[in-house]
Amino acid sequence: MDTTKASFIEHLGELRKRIIIIAMAVLAGSLLSYYFVEELVDLLADPVKHIDMIFLSPPDLFLAHLKIAVIAGVVITAPITLFQIWIFLKPGLKKTEQRYGLFAVFMGTLFFLLGVSFAFFVIIPMSIDFFLRMSTDQVQPMFSFANYLSYCGSLIISFGIVFQLPMVIILLSQLNLVTSRTFRKHRKFFILGVVLLSAILTPPDIISQFLMSGPLIILYEFSILVARIIERKRKNIQAV
């Protein structure tokens, strides 16, 4: 068998192994989360605890509980997912790059949890409060629990993903693949991309989109600052 073909098949086998481990971890996390689903429901429903929730079809509530468990499973197993990705990429990296990769796993986990926490404790209560203020005497809020869960779930996962931005920029700077000047030069394109991404990932309302794009732009500027610090440190080391 050709060496290149054998190597490709070996990589596919390794990728399959990592995907299976990630899937098993998410499944285990989801099963564990389902055991505590009532507590998770209470947490999610806290911003609307003064409103009666409804479900519109017989399986709605059960499916909503399953969705909560899966979302929680994805969140609590995020470190395992990132670590498995790093293990898959590790053989193709140099020793210095491997250290950066391990750093990226730690930072990626941290920023993912920060994004999830920001969505849960800040964005969801703030946006729900805004929408409830729009009710009138003629139009009173009555939420479907399934729709409310979809709203919360999309925000939680979306913020967890997009908060990976600083980690990506810092990692690229550490590997000397991209400079802070490049990020500054393409700032306007990034802002346009953030607005479009927010429109895709968040529920279809301008408030959620603004609440996502605003922090992302701030994180982008913060990442550029960190990248500049990394570059200056590298130059000082090379000068010595």
C-alpha positions as CSV (number, residue, x, y, z in Angstrom):
1,M,0.0,0.0,0.0
2,D,1.2,3.5,-0.9
3,T,2.8,5.2,2.2
4,T,0.7,8.4,1.6
5,K,-2.5,6.4,1.4
6,A,-1.6,4.4,4.5
7,S,-0.9,7.6,6.4
8,F,-4.2,9.1,5.3
9,I,-6.1,6.0,6.4
10,E,-4.3,6.1,9.7
11,H,-5.3,9.8,10.2
12,L,-8.9,8.9,9.4
13,G,-8.8,6.1,12.0
14,E,-7.4,8.5,14.6
15,L,-10.0,11.1,13.7
16,R,-12.8,8.5,14.1
17,K,-11.4,7.5,17.5
18,R,-11.4,11.1,18.7
19,I,-14.9,11.7,17.4
20,I,-16.2,8.6,19.2
21,I,-14.6,9.7,22.5
22,I,-16.1,13.1,22.1
23,A,-19.6,11.6,21.3
24,M,-19.4,9.2,24.3
25,A,-18.3,12.1,26.6
26,V,-21.2,14.3,25.4
27,L,-23.6,11.3,25.8
28,A,-22.4,10.7,29.4
29,G,-22.6,14.4,30.2
30,S,-26.1,14.5,28.8
31,L,-27.3,11.5,30.8
32,L,-25.8,13.0,34.0
33,S,-27.4,16.4,33.2
34,Y,-30.8,14.7,32.6
35,Y,-30.6,13.3,36.2
36,F,-30.5,17.0,37.4
37,V,-32.9,18.3,34.7
38,E,-35.4,19.7,37.1
39,E,-32.7,21.9,38.8
40,L,-31.5,23.0,35.3
41,V,-35.1,23.9,34.4
42,D,-35.4,26.0,37.5
43,L,-32.2,27.9,36.6
44,L,-33.2,28.5,33.0
45,A,-36.7,29.6,33.9
46,D,-35.5,32.0,36.6
47,P,-35.7,35.1,34.3
48,V,-39.3,34.4,33.6
49,K,-40.3,32.8,36.9
50,H,-43.3,35.2,37.2
51,I,-44.8,34.0,33.9
52,D,-46.7,30.8,33.5
53,M,-45.0,28.5,30.9
54,I,-47.0,26.3,28.5
55,F,-46.3,23.4,26.2
56,L,-48.2,23.0,23.0
57,S,-48.1,19.3,22.3
58,P,-47.8,16.1,24.4
59,P,-44.1,15.5,23.8
60,D,-43.0,19.1,24.0
61,L,-41.9,19.1,27.6
62,F,-40.1,15.8,27.4
63,L,-38.2,16.9,24.3
64,A,-37.4,20.2,26.0
65,H,-35.9,18.3,28.9
66,L,-33.8,16.2,26.5
67,K,-32.6,19.4,24.8
68,I,-31.6,20.9,28.1
69,A,-29.7,17.8,29.0
70,V,-27.8,17.8,25.7
71,I,-26.9,21.5,25.9
72,A,-25.6,21.0,29.5
73,G,-23.7,17.8,28.3
74,V,-22.0,19.8,25.6
75,V,-21.1,22.6,28.0
76,I,-19.6,20.4,30.8
77,T,-17.7,18.2,28.4
78,A,-16.2,21.1,26.5
79,P,-12.7,20.5,28.1
80,I,-12.8,16.9,26.9
81,T,-13.8,18.0,23.4
82,L,-11.0,20.5,23.1
83,F,-8.4,18.1,24.6
84,Q,-9.4,15.4,22.1
85,I,-8.9,18.0,19.2
86,W,-5.5,18.8,20.6
87,I,-4.5,15.1,20.8
88,F,-5.5,14.7,17.2
89,L,-3.4,17.7,16.0
90,K,-0.4,17.0,18.4
91,P,1.5,14.6,16.2
92,G,1.8,17.2,13.4
93,L,3.1,19.9,15.7
94,K,6.6,20.8,16.8
95,K,7.4,20.8,20.5
96,T,6.9,24.6,20.7
97,E,3.7,24.4,18.9
98,Q,2.5,21.6,21.1
99,R,3.0,23.8,24.2
100,Y,1.0,26.5,22.4
101,G,-1.7,23.9,21.6
102,L,-2.0,22.8,25.2
103,F,-2.3,26.5,26.2
104,A,-5.0,26.9,23.6
105,V,-6.9,24.0,25.1
106,F,-6.8,25.7,28.5
107,M,-7.7,29.1,27.2
108,G,-10.4,27.7,24.9
109,T,-12.1,26.0,27.8
110,L,-11.8,29.2,29.9
111,F,-13.3,31.4,27.2
112,F,-16.0,28.9,26.3
113,L,-17.2,28.8,29.9
114,L,-16.9,32.6,30.1
115,G,-19.1,32.9,27.0
116,V,-21.6,30.5,28.4
117,S,-21.7,32.3,31.7
118,F,-22.0,35.7,30.0
119,A,-25.0,34.5,28.0
120,F,-26.6,32.9,31.0
121,F,-26.1,35.5,33.6
122,V,-26.2,38.7,31.5
123,I,-27.6,38.4,28.0
124,I,-30.6,36.1,28.7
125,P,-31.9,38.1,31.7
126,M,-31.3,41.4,30.0
127,S,-32.9,40.5,26.7
128,I,-35.9,38.8,28.4
129,D,-36.5,41.8,30.6
130,F,-36.4,44.0,27.4
131,F,-38.9,41.9,25.6
132,L,-41.2,41.7,28.6
133,R,-41.3,45.5,28.9
134,M,-42.9,45.5,25.4
135,S,-46.1,43.8,26.8
136,T,-49.3,45.9,27.1
137,D,-52.6,45.5,28.8
138,Q,-54.0,44.1,25.5
139,V,-51.0,41.8,24.8
140,Q,-49.6,39.8,27.7
141,P,-46.7,37.4,27.5
142,M,-47.3,33.7,27.4
143,F,-44.2,31.7,26.5
144,S,-44.0,28.2,25.1
145,F,-41.3,26.4,27.2
146,A,-39.9,24.8,24.1
147,N,-39.5,28.1,22.3
148,Y,-38.0,29.7,25.3
149,L,-35.5,26.9,25.7
150,S,-34.6,27.2,22.0
151,Y,-33.9,30.9,22.5
152,C,-31.8,30.3,25.6
153,G,-30.0,27.3,24.1
154,S,-29.0,29.1,20.9
155,L,-27.6,32.1,22.9
156,I,-25.7,29.9,25.4
157,I,-24.0,27.7,22.7
158,S,-23.4,30.6,20.3
159,F,-21.7,32.7,23.0
160,G,-19.6,29.8,24.1
161,I,-18.4,29.3,20.5
162,V,-17.8,32.9,19.5
163,F,-15.9,33.6,22.8
164,Q,-13.1,31.4,21.3
165,L,-12.1,34.4,19.2
166,P,-9.4,35.7,21.7
167,M,-7.9,32.2,22.0
168,V,-7.6,31.9,18.2
169,I,-6.0,35.3,17.8
170,I,-3.6,34.8,20.6
171,L,-2.6,31.3,19.3
172,L,-2.0,32.7,15.8
173,S,0.2,35.4,17.3
174,Q,2.2,32.9,19.4
175,L,2.8,30.8,16.4
176,N,3.9,33.9,14.5
177,L,1.4,33.2,11.7
178,V,-0.4,36.5,11.9
179,T,0.6,39.8,13.3
180,S,-1.5,42.4,15.3
181,R,-1.0,44.8,12.4
182,T,-2.9,42.3,10.2
183,F,-5.8,42.3,12.6
184,R,-5.8,46.1,12.8
185,K,-5.7,46.4,9.0
186,H,-8.8,44.2,8.6
187,R,-10.8,45.5,11.5
188,K,-13.6,46.8,9.3
189,F,-14.0,43.4,7.6
190,F,-14.1,41.7,11.0
191,I,-16.8,44.1,12.3
192,L,-18.9,43.4,9.2
193,G,-18.4,39.6,9.7
194,V,-19.3,39.8,13.3
195,V,-22.6,41.6,12.5
196,L,-23.5,38.9,9.9
197,L,-22.4,36.1,12.2
198,S,-24.5,37.5,15.1
199,A,-27.5,37.7,12.7
200,I,-27.0,34.0,11.9
201,L,-26.3,32.6,15.4
202,T,-28.7,34.6,17.5
203,P,-32.5,34.6,17.5
204,P,-34.0,36.9,14.9
205,D,-34.1,40.1,16.9
206,I,-31.8,43.2,16.8
207,I,-31.3,43.2,20.6
208,S,-29.7,39.7,20.7
209,Q,-27.6,40.5,17.7
210,F,-26.3,43.7,19.3
211,L,-25.6,41.9,22.6
212,M,-23.5,39.4,20.8
213,S,-21.7,41.7,18.3
214,G,-20.8,44.3,21.0
215,P,-18.8,42.0,23.3
216,L,-17.2,40.3,20.3
217,I,-15.8,43.6,19.0
218,I,-14.5,44.4,22.5
219,L,-12.8,40.9,22.6
220,Y,-11.3,41.5,19.2
221,E,-9.7,44.7,20.4
222,F,-8.5,43.0,23.6
223,S,-7.0,40.2,21.5
224,I,-5.1,42.7,19.3
225,L,-3.7,44.2,22.5
226,V,-2.5,40.8,23.7
227,A,-1.0,40.0,20.3
228,R,1.0,43.2,20.4
229,I,2.3,42.3,23.9
230,I,3.3,38.9,22.6
231,E,5.1,40.4,19.6
232,R,7.0,42.9,21.8
233,K,8.1,40.1,24.2
234,R,9.3,38.1,21.2
235,K,11.3,41.0,19.9
236,N,12.9,41.6,23.3
237,I,13.9,37.9,23.6
238,Q,15.4,38.0,20.1
239,A,17.3,41.3,20.9
240,V,19.0,39.7,23.9
